[in-house]
Amino acid sequence: MPLLPRSRVGRVLLVIVAAVVAIAVVLVASTGWLDALGAAPEGERLARIRRSPNYRDGAFRNPEATSLASTGSTWQTLRRWLGGHEQRVPPGPLPIVRLTRADFARPPASGLRATWLGHSTVLVELDGARVLFDPVWARRASPSSLVGPRRFHEPPLALDELPPLDAIVASHDHYDHLDREVVRALARSAAQSGARFVVPLGVGAHLERWGVAPDRIVELDWSESTTVGPLTLTATPARHFSGRGLNDRNHTLWASWSVAGPRHRVFHSGDTGPFPGFADIGASHGPFDLTLVKIGAYGETWPDIHLTPEQAVDAHAKLRGGLLLPIHWGTFNLAFHAWDEPAERVVAAAAVATGTRLVVPKPGESVEPATPPPVEPWWRAVRQKI
């Protein structure tokens, strides 16, 4: 019996099949042999999830009825993806403020300082403690190291240059908010051995799979709190969704976060769409000295799950925020708008919203809400490089 097909068509088909298999193997390997997908909650973790009032019929639910995409949006999305003319990627390098651990040796004079490291990753120094939100250093917001949205800029701070942290907080398990390699590195770092991982319900299953000891993980439902040093961290509601694979939609919770110290309070929105809960969070946990609110990756075909810049300014007001530092923009191409459109729109919206204090730092720039710098539209210089 011949080992190869005799016909030319058969040989061509064999080559095609072999190529497809080879590509599939390479892609699977680029996810760490699917390790990037994380792990499903089980045992007592799953039992606790099932007891949550926010979990029904096998999935977590939003605070109000939510659609992930509007009717007929599939074809509209495809047309925008293939035929959109927006400048979704910066035409030149972004101005980065390069940092090392030495930059954090001196505590903030006011007791509160935030350093934007790109997208939703923010290092907050608050009343003598340090909290790292949504740590993502990956080159791509994807399970694969080969395909998926690529970073616009290098991280301003090398992972091994992070100062000692007290808490590492994730808002949910999407790839642009929870980075497997970062979790693995922080879990084995001697410098970060005292840090606790504080996450929404179910996300701890991913962390354990990636090497975080169970006694370092705190999982919270909405309105639950934990204490880390002088800080109280509370998981507050958000309107979004979760999942890292094809069959785990909403199996883990998503959250925004309130962090309260003896003197200061900070809010991190994570990913969220508009909902009345911002006012409730502001009443229960505010006023906030600083709000970190998402402004990018919005789209007319998914209005329920991502705030627009104008809605972010409105949310900031309802949260009773002092200074607004926009996040979730300027790092990955995740939607059908120009890469710098969120910044332009949030500046315009804040200008007409009475009493809104805004800062738009460069990646790597640190800000103290007590003495914020004026808004410098640094992104316009990048745009002019076209």
Buried (B, 14 or more C-beta within 10 A) or exposed (E): EEEEEEEEEEEEEEEEEEEEEEEEEEBEEBBBEEBBBBBBBEEEBBEBBEEBEBBEEEBBBBBEEBBBBBEEBEEBBEEBEEEEEEBBEBEEEBBBBEBEBEBBEEEBEBBBBBBBBBBBBBBBBBBBBBBBBBBBBBBBBBBBBEEBBBBBBBBBBEBEBBBBBBBBBBBBBBBBBBBBBBBBBBBEBEBBEEBBBBBBBBBBBBBBBBEBEEEBBBBBBBBBBBEBBBBBBBBBBBBBBBBBBEEBBBBBBBBBBBBBBEEBBBBBBBBBBBBEBBBBBBEEBBEBBBBBBBBBBBBBBBBBBBBBBBBBBBBBBBBBBBBBBBBBBBBBBBBBBBBBBBBBBBBEBBEEBEEBBBBBBBBBBBBBBBEBEEBBEBBEEBBEEE
